[in-house]
Amino acid sequence: MDPLSDVLSLLKPRSYVSSGFDAGGDWSIQFCNQQNRMKCYAVISGECWLLVEDLAEPVRLRAGECFVLPSGRNFRLASDIALNPVDSSEFFPPPSPGGVVTVNSGGDFYLVGSRFGVSGRNSSSLLRMLPPIVHIRRASEQSAVIWSVERMRQELREQRPGNSLIAQHLAHMMLIQALRLHLEDGPNDGVGWFFALADKQLGAAIAAIHADPAHRWTLQTLAERAGMSRSSFALKFKATVGETAMDYLSRWRMTLAGDRFETTNASVSAVALSLGYESESAFSTAFKRVMGCTPRQYKSGSPSSVRVSGTSA
């Protein structure tokens, strides 16, 4: 698989919620506790402001536009950013699956959206590899997202046989479509893994790592994949991704290891060998450095939380 598919395949969608939002007059709603949640929205009518955690500038949303919040950051929607926000728990979730939340009798702004959680102890670090927001403005690109959101609302409202599996596929489709469009737009600023994918040189090196994580990659061989000199590649990778290429290689290997420990009964030595480590002790040392616990602690689920080093998008 390609690197984006690799990351998204480790984020297993679950707990789907889909609803409409109809607001009127002056309003401001804060959405907190968004960890391990992804949200996809389509603005049907009206306009509002969107403020996302870690983004300095608010985003103006207009009718026909779609946006995705893939990285689990808290956010606020408001008719006026000067208004004091009300916590979303006062309005959400809607009274029925696929229903509509109404604020101030509605009429001025209408939004439809789908939310889904992701599972896995590495999900928070994986989400932070994605951009804070994907804003889809071009009409030619909005139809697929709008269709998916509406389809998920319908599935959750009607509760027909197989609706859970359809919702899972729709969640993946919405997210992949939005992120693909974001990559095609060629984001050219910011620091993080996702920005590096849009760069042909760094993207080639990252793709090589993901295609064969067990290979004995060196800085030189990765630079050759990128078509760059060793020193130029090292500087560009660190500046764009926010960590060295070898640190990224180690972190991705440990992310894969963590997923295998969670989803299979593979032994520590078997996972170590599959990821290119000749000894269990060398693998365990690397695992503890990246994940903050030993492989056996991770397998037993004893750590209350897993720390994964890395950078955000």
Residue pairs with C-beta under 8 A, 6 or more apart in sequence:
1 9
1 210
2 207
2 210
3 197
3 203
3 206
3 207
3 209
3 210
4 176
4 179
4 180
4 183
4 197
5 176
6 210
7 126
7 129
7 130
8 172
8 175
8 176
8 179
10 120
10 122
10 123
10 126
10 255
10 259
11 38
11 118
11 120
11 123
11 126
11 127
12 118
12 119
12 120
13 38
13 116
13 117
13 118
13 167
13 168
13 171
13 172
14 116
14 117
14 118
14 119
14 168
15 116
15 117
16 114
16 115
16 116
16 152
16 156
16 164
16 167
16 168
16 171
17 93
17 97
17 114
17 115
17 116
17 156
18 97
18 98
18 112
18 113
18 114
18 115
18 149
18 152
18 153
18 155
18 156
18 157
19 92
19 93
19 94
19 98
19 99
19 100
19 101
19 112
19 113
19 153
20 94
20 99
20 100
20 101
20 110
20 111
20 112
20 113
20 153
21 77
21 100
21 101
21 103
21 109
21 110
21 111
21 112
21 113
22 100
22 101
22 102
22 103
22 106
22 107
22 109
22 110
23 46
23 48
23 79
23 102
23 103
23 104
23 106
23 108
23 109
23 110
23 111
24 103
24 104
24 105
24 106
24 107
24 108
24 109
25 79
25 104
25 105
25 108
26 79
26 80
26 83
26 104
27 78
27 79
27 83
27 86
27 103
27 104
28 76
28 77
28 78
28 79
28 80
28 81
28 83
28 84
28 85
28 86
29 76
29 77
29 78
29 85
29 86
29 87
29 88
29 91
29 103
30 74
30 75
30 76
30 85
30 86
30 87
30 88
31 74
31 75
31 76
31 77
31 88
32 74
32 87
32 88
33 74
34 69
34 72
34 73
34 74
34 75
35 72
35 124
36 72
36 117
36 118
36 119
36 123
36 124
36 127
37 72
37 115
37 116
37 117
37 118
38 68
38 69
38 70
38 72
38 115
38 116
38 117
38 118
38 127
38 171
38 175
39 68
39 69
39 113
39 114
39 115
40 66
40 67
40 68
40 69
40 113
40 114
40 115
40 145
40 148
40 149
40 171
40 174
40 175
40 178
41 66
41 67
41 68
41 69
41 111
41 112
41 113
41 149
42 65
42 66
42 111
42 112
42 113
42 142
42 145
42 146
42 149
42 150
43 61
43 62
43 63
43 64
43 65
43 66
43 67
43 109
43 110
43 111
44 63
44 110
44 111
44 112
45 63
45 109
45 110
46 63
46 108
46 109
46 110
47 60
47 61
47 62
47 63
47 109
48 60
48 61
48 77
48 78
48 79
48 109
48 111
49 58
49 59
49 60
49 61
49 76
49 77
49 78
49 79
49 80
49 81
50 58
50 59
50 60
50 61
50 67
50 75
50 76
50 77
50 133
51 58
51 59
51 75
51 76
51 78
51 81
52 59
52 69
52 73
52 74
52 75
52 132
52 133
53 73
53 74
53 75
53 132
54 73
54 132
54 312
55 132
55 133
58 81
59 67
59 133
59 135
61 67
61 135
64 139
64 142
65 135
65 136
65 137
65 142
66 136
66 141
66 142
66 145
66 146
66 149
66 178
67 133
67 134
67 135
67 136
68 133
68 134
68 136
68 145
68 174
68 175
68 178
68 179
69 75
69 132
69 133
70 127
70 130
70 131
70 134
70 175
70 178
70 179
71 127
71 128
71 129
71 130
71 131
71 132
71 312
71 313
72 124
72 127
72 128
73 132
76 85
77 111
78 85
79 108
79 109
91 101
91 103
92 101
94 100
94 101
96 157
97 156
97 157
97 159
98 153
98 154
98 156
98 157
98 158
99 157
112 146
112 149
112 150
112 153
113 149
114 148
114 149
114 152
114 153
114 170
114 171
114 174
116 167
116 171
118 126
118 127
120 126
120 258
120 259
120 262
121 258
121 262
121 298
121 305
121 306
122 255
122 258
122 259
122 306
122 308
124 308
125 255
125 308
125 310
126 255
128 310
128 311
128 312
128 313
129 192
129 193
129 194
129 310
129 312
129 313
130 179
130 194
130 313
131 179
131 182
131 187
131 190
131 192
131 194
131 195
131 313
132 313
134 178
134 179
134 181
134 182
136 142
136 145
136 178
136 181
141 181
144 173
144 177
145 174
145 177
145 178
148 170
148 173
148 174
148 177
149 174
151 166
151 170
152 167
152 170
152 171
152 174
155 163
155 166
155 167
155 170
156 163
156 167
179 194
182 194
183 194
183 197
183 198
186 198
187 194
187 195
187 198
188 195
188 198
189 195
190 313
191 239
191 240
191 241
191 242
191 311
192 240
192 241
192 242
192 311
192 312
192 313
193 206
193 241
193 242
193 248
193 311
193 313
194 313
195 240
195 241
195 313
196 202
196 203
196 206
196 237
196 240
196 241
197 203
197 206
199 236
199 240
201 226
201 227
201 228
201 233
201 236
202 226
202 236
202 237
202 240
202 241
204 225
204 226
204 227
205 222
205 223
205 225
205 226
205 233
205 237
205 245
206 248
208 215
208 217
208 222
208 225
209 217
209 222
209 248
209 249
209 252
210 252
213 249
213 252
213 253
213 256
213 275
213 276
214 253
214 274
214 275
214 276
215 276
216 276
217 246
217 249
219 230
219 233
219 234
219 245
219 246
220 230
222 233
222 245
222 249
223 229
223 230
223 232
223 233
223 234
226 233
228 236
233 245
234 244
234 245
237 244
237 245
237 248
238 244
238 245
241 248
241 311
242 311
242 312
243 251
243 309
243 310
243 311
247 309
250 286
250 289
250 290
251 290
251 308
251 309
251 310
253 275
253 276
253 286
254 286
254 287
254 290
254 291
254 308
255 308
256 275
257 271
257 272
257 275
257 283
257 287
257 295
258 291
258 298
258 306
258 308
260 266
260 271
260 274
261 271
261 295
261 298
261 299
266 274
268 280
268 283
268 284
268 295
268 296
268 299
269 280
271 283
271 295
272 279
272 280
272 282
272 283
272 284
275 283
277 283
277 286
283 295
284 294
284 295
287 294
287 295
287 298
288 294
288 295
289 309
290 308
290 309
291 298
291 306
291 307
291 308
292 303
292 306
292 307
292 308
293 302
293 303
293 306
297 303
298 306
